[in-house]
Amino acid sequence: MKRKNILKFVSLLGIGSFVMLAAASCTSATTPTPNPEPKPTPNPEPKPDPMPNPPSGGMNGGDTNPGNGGGMDNSAQQLSTAKTALTNLLSSKNTNVQMYSDYAKIKNDLTAAYTTAKSTSDNTSATLEQVKSATSTLQAAIDKAASDKKTFDDQNSDLVTAYKELKSNVNNKDNNLMGLDSTQYSAIRTNLEGYYTTGADFVKKTLIPVEGMSPTKDEVTNLNTNINASVADLGSRKENADMYFNKFGKKVLVKNGVVAPKPMMADGVQTEHETPTDNSQPVNYSFVGYSVDVNGSGSTPPAWDYVKRTVFNINGTLVDNQNGDANTAPLTDVSWIYSLNNGSKYTLSFTYYGPTTAYLYFPYKLVQSSQSTTVGLNYSLNGTEAKSVEFTAPTTMNPEGMDSPAGTTQTTPERTTPATTTTTANLTPTVDTINVAKAILTNLKFGENTIDFTVPAQKVAPMFGNFYITASEDNLDKVNDDIFGNKTTKSEESTSVTVDLLKGYNLAADYSTFFAKYTGATLDGENAGDYYLVGFIGSSNKRTYSGTGTQMNTPLNIGDKRNLIIYVNAPTEGKYYVSGIYTTGSNRALRLWANNENNFMQFVNLNSGPGNTLKTFTTNMTDSRITNQTISLNKGLNKVVIRSTNGGKAPNLGNLTFTLMKPATPSA
């Protein structure tokens, strides 16, 4: 029993404890019994092994307490330490990955490395070697990412700089698009948004895309340039859009706008350079626009292309610097293109930042009445297929009361008031009326645009004047006011329209009728300054010009046929008084009628006194010299004919004002 207990205890304590226990048991628990046989030499006590085997744990002995530095405790600690190192490395993920936001492929690869390492970290069965491998692999990925980024940055420093600028530009998108929601800014917004969209695409793909090539330095730099230029020009572009949307853009005719076709060489190939035409107007012409046929050689139309209104001094010489210079505006910009002969074209260029659709307006008329059935004009926007300026079919008639030169039949529409249509069908041009044409411009470019005007085969172009482009049809009245030199003034007391004869389009009937400058003159004894009046209305006297150059003494008319036609854009229908500037040293008469000859005002015996004295007249008074104090005007454009009476002379006339008569106040 005692032996069994010892064995059981040995099994619990191990061999080493058993040896010690056995020795103790033999020496202290048993008593020697005398033996009749001779005693053997006691076995010597076993000597301890100078190099005992180390404990190996388990049944071989060893301390299973982890705190005593045993072998099993070491392995667990190493695994724990390795996992802690991996966990610490994984904690750098957000910081490290964020560093490569502009390098998508590097970021993706590094993110994948973190994901793989995390799966090992989360694996409770991972061995020490697996944890150590995951840690070293992740560290290598971190190092590679840093190295790849540095290499890319070093090799593409200009691209990196441009890319950072692009990111900043894209981040400012909302700020720069603020204030561009209005209709007139739609094209500006679309243009700028396009650049921002392209920039956002670059930023999204990053410097090193996951797929595809990196952007080039030039691509990013050019995009930055476009964005920066667009933002810098926002102010001026908005002003441009405001002008076209709230008013209009005016393009004054210029001589070099007329371009002749390229001459053909012997082999049928055109030369490289276009040759400007040089068909100059007569040097003695002043009005250049006439209400009667104008002939060149015989009865053929003149070969002029570009002509411009000319101003003379009262002694008949040309006014100096009347076309202006860098510091001085021209006295007038009224000009015409008489013809586009032999394949010539007129080219108009303009800068435009408004909506993609706009409206083109311009004054037009015929040179000769015989051209009414063959008139045609095409326009091409930015090299697109040419479109026709549409004209209605002509109607041959001579309205009652219309002034026509003897022996001619005018081709006019049924109304004598000029029209600016709200559709693109324009009235057939006539000789004695200035109408305003309309054409629709679609798909305008953002920025520079060009329109070419040409004549269809077997057709002749009408005369046409300055061009007006507007983004809104609501600006038609403003266009008409500028074309015809009108200025409307409204107040609680009155409504009036002043017609600036020099600056507005109008028509004479005789080459002698001219604009004269009265330098340093006074008006009604005060307001000293320069005034411009129209002379040679009525009578049969001929104006002479002593300067050099080619003159032309036609067209010719005398008396009541030598009239002046102006246009009044009335803001409202009603009866209007007439007032204006005049000068005459003898009694002269003035007759003025609108739309038909029965609707007239007449003022006789006007006399301002000697010495080119300038005075004003008005029909808003009771005076025996006045017949009909008012004339009736329709709302919109009204054609007004000015002449003398009984074949006599009219006074020289300056600007005229038409003032709306107030309705009579009903009696109590």
C-alpha positions in Angstrom: 0.0 0.0 0.0 2.8 2.3 0.9 4.5 1.5 -2.4 1.4 2.3 -4.4 1.1 5.6 -2.7 4.7 6.4 -3.6 4.2 5.5 -7.3 1.0 7.6 -7.4 2.9 10.5 -6.0 5.8 10.0 -8.4 3.4 10.2 -11.3 2.4 13.7 -10.1 5.8 15.0 -9.2 7.9 13.6 -12.0 11.2 11.7 -12.0 13.3 14.3 -10.4 11.1 14.6 -7.4 10.8 10.8 -7.2 14.6 10.3 -6.9 14.8 12.8 -4.1 11.7 11.3 -2.4 13.0 7.7 -2.7 16.3 8.6 -1.2 14.6 10.3 1.7 12.2 7.4 2.2 15.0 4.8 2.2 17.0 6.6 4.8 14.3 7.7 7.1 11.3 5.4 6.8 13.0 2.0 7.1 15.1 0.4 9.9 17.9 -2.1 8.9 17.3 -5.7 10.1 20.3 -7.8 11.2 21.2 -10.4 8.6 22.9 -13.6 9.6 24.8 -13.5 6.3 27.8 -11.4 5.9 26.9 -7.7 5.0 27.7 -6.4 1.4 29.3 -3.1 1.0 26.6 -0.6 0.8 26.0 0.8 -2.5 27.4 4.2 -2.6 24.9 7.1 -2.9 24.5 8.1 -6.4 26.5 11.2 -7.3 24.7 14.0 -9.0 25.3 14.2 -12.8 27.5 17.2 -13.5 25.6 17.9 -16.7 22.0 17.1 -16.1 19.5 17.3 -19.1 17.4 20.4 -18.9 13.8 20.0 -17.9 11.6 19.7 -20.8 8.2 20.0 -19.2 5.3 17.7 -19.3 6.1 14.2 -17.9 9.8 15.1 -18.1 9.4 17.7 -15.5 9.4 21.5 -15.6 7.3 24.4 -14.3 4.0 24.9 -16.2 3.5 28.3 -14.5 4.0 31.0 -17.2 5.7 33.3 -14.8 8.7 31.2 -14.3 10.5 31.6 -17.7 9.8 28.2 -19.0 9.9 27.3 -22.8 6.2 27.3 -23.5 5.8 30.7 -22.0 8.5 32.0 -24.5 6.7 31.0 -27.6 3.4 32.6 -26.5 5.2 35.8 -25.6 6.9 35.9 -29.0 3.6 35.5 -30.8 2.0 38.1 -28.6 4.8 40.5 -29.2 4.6 39.9 -33.0 0.9 40.5 -33.1 1.3 43.7 -31.1 3.9 44.9 -33.7 1.5 44.0 -36.5 -1.4 45.8 -34.8 0.7 48.9 -34.3 1.7 48.9 -38.0 -1.9 48.4 -39.0 -2.9 51.5 -37.0 -1.0 53.6 -39.4 -3.3 52.7 -42.2 -5.5 55.9 -42.3 -2.5 58.2 -42.1 -0.4 56.3 -44.7 -3.2 55.6 -47.2 -4.3 59.2 -47.1 -0.9 60.3 -48.1 -1.5 58.7 -51.5 -4.9 60.2 -52.4 -3.4 61.7 -55.5 -1.8 58.5 -56.5 -4.6 56.0 -57.0 -2.6 53.0 -58.0 -0.2 53.4 -55.1 -3.1 53.9 -52.8 -4.9 50.8 -54.1 -1.8 48.6 -53.8 -1.1 49.9 -50.3 -4.7 49.5 -49.2 -4.6 45.9 -50.5 -1.5 45.2 -48.4 -3.2 46.6 -45.3 -6.2 44.5 -46.0 -4.1 41.3 -46.3 -2.2 42.1 -43.1 -5.4 42.8 -41.2 -6.8 39.4 -42.2 -3.7 37.8 -40.6 -4.0 39.9 -37.5 -7.6 38.9 -37.1 -6.8 35.2 -37.5 -6.6 33.7 -34.0 -4.9 30.6 -35.4 -2.1 32.5 -37.1 1.4 31.3 -36.3 4.3 33.3 -35.2 5.9 33.0 -38.7 2.6 34.1 -40.4 2.4 37.1 -38.2 6.0 38.0 -38.8 5.6 37.5 -42.5 2.5 39.7 -42.7 4.3 42.4 -40.7 7.3 42.4 -43.0 5.2 42.3 -46.1 3.1 45.3 -45.0 6.2 47.2 -44.0 7.7 46.5 -47.5 4.5 47.8 -49.1 4.6 51.0 -47.0 8.2 51.5 -48.0 7.5 50.8 -51.6 4.6 53.3 -51.7 6.8 56.0 -50.3 9.6 55.2 -52.7 7.2 55.1 -55.7 5.7 58.4 -54.8 9.1 60.0 -54.3 10.3 58.6 -57.6 7.2 59.9 -59.5 7.4 63.3 -57.8 11.1 63.7 -58.6 10.6 62.7 -62.2 7.4 64.8 -62.7 7.8 67.8 -60.5 6.2 70.2 -63.0 3.2 67.9 -63.4 2.8 67.6 -59.6 2.8 71.3 -59.2 0.3 71.8 -61.9 -1.9 69.1 -60.5 -1.9 70.7 -57.1 -3.0 74.0 -58.7 -5.7 72.1 -60.6 -7.1 70.6 -57.4 -7.2 74.1 -55.9 -9.0 75.4 -58.9 -11.6 72.5 -58.8 -12.2 73.1 -55.1 -13.1 76.8 -56.0 -15.7 75.7 -58.5 -18.8 76.7 -56.5 -17.4 80.1 -55.6 -16.6 80.9 -59.2 -19.9 79.7 -60.5 -21.9 81.9 -58.1 -23.7 84.7 -59.9 -23.8 82.9 -63.2 -27.4 81.5 -63.0 -29.0 84.3 -65.0 -30.0 83.5 -68.6 -27.5 85.9 -70.2 -24.7 84.1 -68.4 -25.7 80.6 -69.5 -22.8 80.3 -72.0 -20.3 81.6 -69.6 -21.4 79.1 -67.0 -21.4 76.2 -69.5 -17.9 77.1 -70.6 -16.5 77.3 -67.1 -18.3 74.2 -65.9 -16.8 72.3 -68.9 -13.3 73.1 -67.7 -14.2 72.2 -64.1 -15.7 68.9 -65.2 -12.5 68.0 -67.1 -10.5 69.1 -64.1 -12.6 67.0 -61.8 -12.0 64.0 -64.1 -8.2 64.5 -63.9 -8.4 64.8 -60.1 -10.6 61.7 -59.8 -8.1 59.6 -61.9 -5.2 61.1 -59.9 -1.6 61.5 -60.9 -1.1 57.7 -61.2 -4.5 56.2 -62.2 -5.4 52.6 -61.4 -5.8 52.1 -65.1 -4.5 54.1 -68.0 -1.8 56.7 -68.4 -0.9 59.5 -66.1 -2.0 63.0 -67.3 0.7 65.0 -69.1 2.1 68.2 -67.8 0.7 70.1 -70.8 -2.8 68.7 -70.4 -3.0 69.9 -66.8 -1.2 73.1 -67.4 -3.4 74.0 -70.3 -6.5 73.2 -68.3 -5.3 75.4 -65.4 -4.6 78.2 -68.0 -8.1 77.9 -69.3 -9.7 77.9 -65.9 -7.6 80.8 -64.6 -8.2 82.9 -67.8 -11.9 82.2 -67.6 -12.1 83.2 -64.0 -9.9 86.3 -64.5 -12.2 87.3 -67.5 -15.5 86.7 -65.7 -16.0 90.4 -65.2 -15.4 91.4 -68.8 -17.3 88.4 -70.1 -20.3 89.2 -67.9 -20.2 92.8 -69.2 -20.2 91.5 -72.8 -23.1 89.2 -72.1 -25.0 92.0 -70.3 -24.5 94.2 -73.3 -25.8 91.7 -75.8 -28.7 90.6 -73.5 -29.8 94.0 -72.2 -29.0 96.1 -75.3 -27.0 95.1 -78.4 -23.5 94.8 -79.9 -23.0 97.2 -82.8 -20.6 96.4 -85.6 -20.0 99.5 -87.8 -19.2 98.8 -91.4 -15.5 99.1 -92.4 -14.1 99.3 -95.9 -11.7 96.4 -95.4 -14.7 94.2 -94.5 -15.3 93.9 -98.2 -13.1 91.2 -99.6 -12.8 90.4 -103.3 -12.5 86.7 -104.4 -9.0 85.3 -104.8 -7.9 85.9 -108.4 -7.5 82.9 -110.5 -4.0 82.1 -111.9 -3.4 80.7 -115.4 -3.6 77.1 -114.1 -7.0 77.7 -112.5 -5.5 77.8 -108.9 -6.4 80.7 -106.7 -3.7 82.9 -105.3 -3.0 82.8 -101.6 -4.1 86.3 -100.8 -7.4 88.0 -101.1 -7.4 91.4 -102.7 -9.4 94.2 -101.1 -11.7 96.1 -103.4 -11.1 99.8 -104.1 -14.3 101.3 -105.5 -14.4 104.7 -103.8 -17.5 106.9 -103.4 -17.7 110.3 -105.1 -15.8 112.9 -103.1 -18.6 115.4 -103.2 -21.2 113.0 -101.8 -22.4 113.7 -98.2 -25.5 111.6 -97.6 -24.5 108.6 -99.7 -28.0 107.1 -99.0 -30.7 108.3 -101.4 -34.4 107.8 -101.8 -34.2 107.7 -105.6 -32.3 105.5 -108.0 -28.6 106.0 -108.1 -26.8 105.3 -111.3 -23.2 104.6 -112.2 -22.3 104.7 -115.8 -25.5 105.3 -117.7 -28.4 103.5 -116.1 -26.2 100.8 -114.5 -25.8 100.7 -110.7 -22.7 102.2 -109.4 -19.7 100.0 -108.7 -19.0 101.3 -105.2 -18.9 98.9 -102.4 -18.3 100.7 -99.1 -19.5 104.3 -98.7 -19.7 106.6 -95.6 -21.5 109.8 -94.7 -19.3 112.8 -95.2 -19.5 116.2 -93.3 -18.6 119.5 -94.9 -17.9 122.9 -93.5 -20.3 125.7 -94.4 -17.8 126.9 -96.9 -17.9 123.6 -98.8 -14.6 122.1 -97.6 -14.3 118.7 -95.9 -14.3 118.7 -92.1 -10.9 117.6 -90.8 -10.5 114.4 -88.9 -14.2 113.6 -89.2 -13.6 109.9 -89.1 -11.9 110.2 -85.7 -8.6 108.8 -84.4 -7.4 107.0 -81.3 -8.5 109.9 -79.1 -11.5 111.2 -81.0 -14.8 109.5 -82.0 -15.9 109.9 -85.6 -18.6 112.5 -86.2 -20.9 109.8 -87.6 -20.7 106.1 -88.3 -23.5 106.0 -90.9 -22.3 103.9 -93.8 -23.5 101.5 -96.5 -22.3 98.6 -98.5 -23.7 99.5 -102.0 -22.9 96.2 -103.6 -20.9 92.9 -103.5 -19.7 92.7 -107.0 -17.9 89.8 -108.8 -18.0 87.3 -106.0 -17.0 89.7 -103.3 -18.1 89.1 -99.7 -18.4 91.2 -96.6 -16.9 89.7 -93.4 -18.1 90.6 -90.0 -16.3 89.5 -86.8 -17.4 89.9 -83.2 -16.6 88.7 -79.7 -19.6 87.2 -78.0 -20.2 85.6 -74.6 -24.0 85.5 -74.5 -26.4 82.6 -75.1 -25.9 80.4 -78.1 -28.8 82.0 -80.0 -28.9 85.7 -81.0 -30.6 88.0 -83.5 -28.9 90.0 -86.2 -30.5 93.3 -87.4 -29.3 95.7 -90.1 -30.8 98.5 -92.2 -31.3 97.8 -95.9 -32.7 99.2 -99.1 -32.3 99.1 -102.9 -29.9 101.0 -105.0 -32.2 100.9 -108.0 -35.9 100.0 -108.3 -35.2 97.6 -111.2 -33.4 95.3 -108.8 -36.5 94.4 -106.7 -37.1 91.1 -108.4 -33.5 89.9 -108.3 -32.4 90.9 -104.8 -30.7 88.3 -102.6 -28.3 88.0 -99.7 -26.8 85.0 -98.0 -25.0 84.8 -94.7 -22.8 82.1 -93.2 -21.9 81.9 -89.5 -18.5 80.5 -88.7 -18.1 78.8 -92.1 -21.4 76.8 -91.9 -23.6 76.4 -94.9 -24.9 79.7 -96.1 -28.5 80.7 -95.3 -30.7 83.3 -97.1 -31.8 86.5 -95.6 -35.5 86.0 -96.4 -37.5 88.7 -98.3 -41.2 88.7 -99.0 -42.4 88.9 -102.6 -42.4 92.5 -104.0 -45.6 94.4 -104.8 -45.4 97.1 -107.4 -47.4 100.2 -106.5 -47.0 103.9 -106.0 -48.8 104.8 -102.7 -50.8 107.9 -102.7 -48.8 110.9 -101.7 -45.4 109.2 -101.9 -42.6 111.4 -103.4 -41.2 109.6 -106.4 -38.8 111.0 -109.0 -40.5 111.9 -112.3 -40.6 109.1 -114.8 -40.0 106.3 -112.2 -42.2 103.7 -110.7 -41.3 102.7 -107.1 -41.5 99.2 -105.8 -42.7 99.5 -102.2 -44.7 97.4 -99.7 -48.3 98.3 -99.0 -47.3 100.4 -96.0 -45.1 103.4 -96.1 -43.9 103.0 -92.5 -40.7 100.9 -92.4 -40.9 97.6 -90.6 -38.7 95.5 -88.4 -40.3 92.1 -88.5 -40.6 89.7 -85.6 -40.2 86.8 -88.0 -37.3 86.2 -90.4 -39.4 87.1 -93.5 -38.2 90.7 -94.2 -40.0 93.2 -96.4 -38.8 93.3 -100.0 -36.3 96.2 -100.2 -37.2 99.4 -102.0 -35.3 102.5 -103.0 -37.2 105.1 -101.0 -37.6 103.2 -97.7 -35.1 102.0 -95.1 -36.3 98.8 -93.5 -34.5 96.8 -90.8 -33.7 93.1 -91.6 -33.7 90.3 -89.1 -31.8 87.0 -89.2 -31.5 84.4 -86.5 -28.0 83.3 -85.4 -27.9 79.8 -83.9 -25.0 77.8 -82.4 -22.9 80.9 -81.8 -19.4 80.1 -80.6 -18.2 81.1 -77.1 -15.9 84.0 -78.0 -14.9 84.8 -81.5 -17.5 84.5 -84.3 -17.5 85.4 -88.0 -20.3 86.0 -90.4 -19.7 86.1 -94.2 -22.3 87.9 -96.4 -22.4 86.8 -100.1 -24.7 87.2 -103.0 -26.4 84.1 -104.6 -25.8 83.5 -108.3 -27.9 85.6 -110.6 -28.9 88.0 -107.7 -27.9 91.4 -106.6 -27.4 92.4 -103.0 -29.4 95.1 -101.4 -27.6 98.1 -99.8 -27.1 97.3 -96.2 -25.8 99.3 -93.2 -24.3 98.7 -89.8 -25.0 95.4 -88.0 -26.6 95.0 -84.6 -26.5 91.7 -82.7 -28.6 91.1 -79.6 -29.4 88.1 -77.5 -33.0 89.2 -76.9 -35.7 90.3 -79.3 -37.0 92.6 -76.6 -34.2 95.0 -77.6 -35.6 95.8 -81.0 -36.7 99.3 -80.0 -33.2 100.0 -78.7 -31.8 98.8 -82.0 -34.1 101.0 -84.0 -33.3 104.0 -81.9 -29.6 103.6 -82.6 -30.1 102.9 -86.3 -32.2 106.0 -86.9 -30.5 108.3 -84.3 -33.5 108.4 -81.9 -33.4 109.2 -78.2 -36.6 109.0 -76.2 -37.0 111.1 -73.0 -39.8 110.4 -70.6 -40.9 112.3 -67.5 -44.1 113.1 -65.7 -44.3 116.3 -67.7 -43.7 115.0 -71.2 -42.6 112.2 -73.6 -40.4 113.2 -76.5 -38.2 111.7 -79.2 -35.2 113.6 -80.5 -33.8 112.6 -83.9 -30.0 113.2 -84.4 -29.9 113.7 -88.1 -26.2 113.3 -88.4 -25.9 110.1 -86.4 -29.1 108.4 -87.7 -29.8 106.7 -91.0 -31.9 108.8 -93.3 -32.2 109.5 -97.1 -31.7 112.5 -99.3 -33.1 112.8 -102.8 -30.3 114.9 -104.4 -26.5 114.9 -104.3 -26.5 118.5 -103.3 -28.2 117.9 -100.0 -25.4 117.7 -97.4 -24.4 117.9 -93.7 -22.7 121.2 -92.8 -20.7 121.9 -89.6 -21.4 125.2 -87.9 -18.3 125.6 -85.7 -18.6 127.6 -82.5 -22.1 128.6 -83.2 -24.7 129.7 -80.6 -28.2 128.5 -80.4 -30.8 131.1 -79.5 -27.9 133.3 -78.5 -26.3 130.8 -76.0 -25.0 127.3 -75.8 -22.0 127.9 -78.0 -20.6 124.8 -79.7 -20.5 122.8 -82.9 -23.8 122.1 -84.6 -24.5 120.0 -87.7 -27.4 120.9 -90.0 -28.7 119.6 -93.3 -28.7 122.1 -96.2 -30.0 122.1 -99.7 -33.5 120.8 -98.9 -35.8 122.1 -101.7 -34.9 124.7 -104.4 -32.9 124.1 -107.6 -29.5 125.4 -106.5 -26.6 123.1 -106.9 -23.9 122.6 -104.4 -20.3 122.9 -105.7 -17.2 121.2 -104.4 -13.8 122.6 -105.3 -11.7 119.7 -103.9 -9.8 117.0 -105.8 -11.1 113.6 -106.6 -13.9 112.0 -108.6 -17.2 113.8 -108.3 -20.7 112.8 -109.3 -23.6 115.2 -109.8 -26.4 112.8 -109.6 -29.0 112.0 -108.4 -30.8 115.2 -109.3 -34.1 116.6 -107.9 -35.4 120.1 -107.4 -38.2 121.8 -105.4 -40.5 119.6 -103.4 -38.8 116.5 -104.8 -35.6 117.4 -103.2 -36.6 116.2 -99.8 -35.2 114.5 -96.7 -36.6 111.3 -95.2 -36.0 110.5 -91.5 -37.4 107.9 -89.1 -39.1 108.5 -85.8 -39.4 105.5 -83.4 -42.5 106.7 -81.4 -42.8 105.2 -77.9 -46.6 105.4 -78.1 -49.2 106.2 -80.6 -50.5 109.8 -80.5 -50.2 113.3 -81.8 -46.8 115.0 -81.6 -45.6 118.5 -81.7 -42.5 119.2 -83.7 -39.5 121.4 -82.7 -36.0 121.7 -83.9 -32.9 123.7 -84.8 -32.8 125.8 -88.0 -31.0 128.6 -89.7 -32.0 130.8 -92.7 -31.3 134.4 -93.5 -34.6 134.7 -95.5 -38.1 133.6 -95.0 -38.4 129.9 -95.8 -41.1 127.2 -95.3 -41.0 123.8 -93.8 -43.5 121.0 -94.4 -43.3 117.7 -92.6 -45.5 114.7 -93.0 -45.6 111.2 -91.5 -46.7 107.9 -93.2 -49.0 109.7 -95.6 -49.1 113.2 -97.0 -52.3 114.2 -95.4 -50.8 113.8 -91.9 -48.6 116.9 -92.0 -47.4 120.0 -90.1 -46.4 123.1 -91.9 -44.4 126.2 -90.7 -43.9 129.1 -93.1 -41.8 132.3 -92.9 -39.1 130.8 -90.7 -36.2 133.3 -90.5 -33.3 133.1 -87.9 -31.7 136.3 -89.1 -28.4 137.0 -90.8 -25.0 135.5 -90.3 -25.9 131.8 -90.0 -27.6 132.4 -86.7 -29.1 129.2 -85.2 -32.5 129.2 -83.6 -35.1 126.8 -82.5 -38.7 126.5 -83.7 -41.7 124.7 -82.2 -45.2 124.0 -83.3 -46.4 123.9 -79.7 -47.8 127.4 -79.8 -50.5 129.4 -81.5 -49.0 131.1 -84.5 -50.6 132.0 -87.8 -47.5 130.7 -89.6 -48.3 127.1 -88.4 -50.7 124.8 -90.2 -51.5 121.8 -88.0 -49.5 122.0 -84.8 -49.1 118.2 -84.6 -48.7 115.1 -86.7 -49.9 111.6 -85.8 -47.3 108.9 -85.2 -47.9 105.2 -84.8 -46.1 103.3 -82.0 -42.9 102.1 -83.5 -41.1 103.4 -86.6 -42.6 106.2 -88.6 -41.3 107.4 -92.0 -41.2 111.2 -92.0 -40.7 113.3 -95.1 -39.3 116.8 -94.8 -39.5 119.4 -97.6 -40.3 122.9 -98.5 -43.5 124.2 -100.1 -44.3 125.4 -103.5 -41.0 124.3 -104.9 -39.1 126.7 -102.6 -36.2 126.4 -100.2 -36.5 124.8 -96.8 -34.3 126.2 -93.9 -31.2 124.3 -93.0 -32.3 121.9 -90.4 -30.6 120.4 -87.3 -31.9 117.9 -84.8 -35.7 117.5 -84.5 -37.8 116.7 -81.5 -41.2 115.1 -81.5 -43.1 115.7 -78.2 -46.3 113.8 -77.4 -49.3 116.1 -76.9 -51.0 115.4 -73.6 -54.6 114.4 -73.8 -57.1 117.1 -73.0 -58.2 117.2 -69.4 -61.9 116.6 -69.2 -63.9 119.5 -67.8 -65.6 119.2 -64.5 
